[in-house]
Amino acid sequence: MESGNAPGKARALTMAHASSADPTGRVFAIIPARAGSKGLPGKNVALLAGKPLYQHSIDAALAASITDIHVTTDMAEILDSPMPDGVTVHQRPEHLARDDTPMAAVLLDLLPRAGLTEGTLVLLQPTSPLRRPETIRQGLQLYANSGASMVMSVSLAERGVLKWGLLDGQRFVPLVKPEYCFANRQSLPDVVRPNGALYVFDAGRFLTEGDYSVEAIHVLPIPEDEAQDIDTAADLARCSEILSHNGKTET
């Protein structure tokens, strides 16, 4: 559930809000931190502003008043590290820590094993260290009030992607609508992409269905700086520069 950085200038997005009750029941955060990384080896423990990447997600969850936090990892550096109150670290099985392991498989293993079979699950990937606590709170509120099957953070993307297509032999097959292929880019509708910073959904429903419930996804747009995703050393340097400009320097 990762994605690259969004290009383009920020534009206004609209979201439909349905009335509902306040959040109830258990709310817990899952932070997945796998050891393997091709672009930046050991990236989940790489230091940013004096803290390892995974710690930024823990701190954001705690600051958002989530006190039930679970880290799933195969990294000895994390397994052996002291954790704040409310944070539990789970050893991830080796067969679920490969490059091609889908996140759904990790969750299907962890949730019943950790007794997390009911409640609102907040998935926070360590590679999004600039995610703000307020964004987590907004995501939970939107999830509670919208009737969504999932809330996920998104960034604005280049609208020109709507002009793209697939190849069927030598035949061009439009990705969306044929008329978009020949439209002026400025006339195309806004496009958003998942940025991987935040996913909120129901743990029980996920376990019952064995996968994410996607029929009613609501989106939470976040600023480009906050949506930074770290996969390479250049990404890490860019995030460090953003934090420096925001008045947070390495210690």
Sequence and secondary structure as in RCSB ss.txt:
>XXXX:A:sequence
MESGNAPGKARALTMAHASSADPTGRVFAIIPARAGSKGLPGKNVALLAGKPLYQHSIDAALAASITDIHVTTDM
AEILDSPMPDGVTVHQRPEHLARDDTPMAAVLLDLLPRAGLTEGTLVLLQPTSPLRRPETIRQGLQLYANSGASM
VMSVSLAERGVLKWGLLDGQRFVPLVKPEYCFANRQSLPDVVRPNGALYVFDAGRFLTEGDYSVEAIHVLPIPED
EAQDIDTAADLARCSEILSHNGKTET
>XXXX:A:secstr
       S                S EEEEEEE S  SSSTTGGG EETTEEHHHHHHHHHHHTT   EEEEE  
HHHHTS   TTEEEEE  GGGSSTT  HHHHHHHHHHHTT  SSEEEE  TT TT  HHHHHHHHHHHHHH  SE
EEEEEEE GGGGG EEEETTEEEESS GGGGGS GGGS  EEEEEEEEEEEEHHHHHHHTS   TTEEEEE  TT
TT    SHHHHHHHHHHHHHTT    
